[in-house]
Amino acid sequence: MLFLSALLLVVAFVVGSLPLGHWLLRRAGVSTRLNSAHNLGVENVLRRVGPRLAFGSAGLDFLKGLLAVVMASSLGPGHGGVMVLAGLAAYLGHLNPPRFLYGPTPPRGRGNLVLLGVLAGYAVTGALPLWLTLVPLVVYAAVAGYWGLISAATLSALAALAGVGALLPLSTGSKVGLLGLGLAAAWRFKENVGRILDGTEARLGEEVPVAGKRDDVVVAAFMIHPMNLHDFWSAQRFAWLRPLVQKGLVSEKLVRQMADEMRPMKVGELRGIRTAPDANGQSKEIRCYLLSAPLLPDRFRDNPELATRRAIEGARLAHELGAEVFGLGAFWSVVGNKGVDVQAAVPEITVTNGGAYTSGTVKAAIPGILKHFAETGRDLKAATAGIVGANGVVAFGIARTIAPQVGKIVMIGRDLERLERSANTLRRANPGTEIVTTLSYDSLKEADLIFSATSDPNPVIFPQHVKPGVWIFDEGRPADVDQTVGAVPGVRVIPGGLVVPPGSMTTNIDLQFGVGNVPACLAETLIIAATGEHGRKSLGPQTLTENINFFVEEAEKLGFRVVD
């Protein structure tokens, strides 16, 4: 009998793992990856494919749970524990099917219809009292109706079932099975719980935007990461760790190790962005999901393979969420050959590192900065400009723009040989401008204007590097200029690469660029989504001038405004 019971549990697992709904939808040409729990499961399927396929898929999942329990009832009366465990086995099979049935990325359904079938099986076979099988249904309906959160309703329902079951004179197998259902659901819904804490979990009845669903709504996603542990705590799902670290109960090293193991997750949303009306009076709403794998800046340098893997996972998650464009922000923008490898791994979605519009915002801001500087009574032709990060494409572009207008340029970078090659290019084009190269930040002391665009995770410009009255255009993200520089008399720090999107943007997370502002790389992601010009994406180290011009022009048409 023990062998037969074990065999029935294995069969129940197999039945639960059968991708019946997946096969049905795939035969109808529907991607189940875009109808996953990220987009409200059955409710989203109903909206996308209609009632026939939606209820057909739901019915097949229901039958899997029912069949698994009914098969176990063949053991006869007195084996209620095996029946309850069979329901658990079917649920586990649905949540964790063998890879060969779906491939490397199985759908992430919640399994609520399987659970409903399991409860029906418990009721019809007598594995549990009828009234007990109704308890989770009542709790589910109450929580879903009051709060509108399906994941919370499921967890509450299974917790009630396990709690009441523990108080009844049931067999050990039955109690273990009910507890197992609750624990399996808790593990499955851990990401949903995080999104509830962050305020980004979709509610019942909320129409979730998906690419191509409506002509007036486009969907993008953008990958961010914490710059330090303070940023790590800013996400509500991790806030509970902060007091434990402060009290020494959890080490920072352990937190960093945990961050390495975390896959990308949805931590925020940008809402309220709406483009300016076009010639036909039409405008578009742009929704943007903020995704994060909480790697700290040093991990991008120390473990680039891990960072690339997480960026690829982020692109896949963005596609599942229904986005059509995926932007790589901060240090994500340099992983995987600046996005080339990420795009190759996930061709279903457009990937961009945002370099073109970032360069465009610099191009748009510099004339105004030089004009305002000259209006203060200072002679540009006698001024010295320091270029920090001059080995990079953006900083060298700045140097090329201002070289004809200033008396001297000091180019600072990490590779003196490359700096000299770049400087020689500028010298040939601007024979009247003195151009020097150096690796020393102390040379900034003579600069009247400083333009900085590095990818360094920490500040590189400190008070000892600047003189009173200097103007600093800081394009670095994170900032290249240390906050203490503000104490130097007359210093003016101008943040670069910041854009105000059109409409009235709101977000649940502080991006630390100022209220209503986003970085230019994020704005590029939004512009691609709004225009549908996916071929303009920025990938790799090269940035085409025609693409820079395109984003500058389209941004103005759509209503994006560069912060100056």
Protein Blocks (a to p, Z undefined) as FASTA:
>chain_A
ZZmmmmmmmmmmmmmmpcfklmmmmmnopafklmcfknopmmmmmmmnojklmmmmmmmm
mmmmmmmmmmmmmnoghilmmmmmmmmmmmmmmmmgcfklnojbdcfdehlmmmmmmmmm
mmmnomacfklmmmmmmmmmmmmmmnopaklmmmmmmmmmmmmmmmpccdfklmmmmmmm
mmmmmmmmmmmmmmmmnopaccehiacddehkamkbccdddddddfbfklmmmpmklmmm
mmmmmnopacfklmmmmmmmpccddfbdcehiacdddfkopacdddddddddfbdfklmm
mmmmlmmmmmmmmmmmmmmnopabdcdehjlmmgghiollmmmmmmmbccdehlmmmmmm
mmmmmmmmmmmmmmnopafklpccddehklpmklmmmmmmmmmmmmbdcdddfblklmmm
mmmmmmmmmmmbccdddfbfklmmmpmbdcdddfbfbdfbdfklpcehiacddfbdcdfb
dfklmmpghiacddehiacdehjdddfbdehnoghiacfklmmmmmmmmnopamlpcedj
bdcfklmmmmmmmmmmnopacdZZ
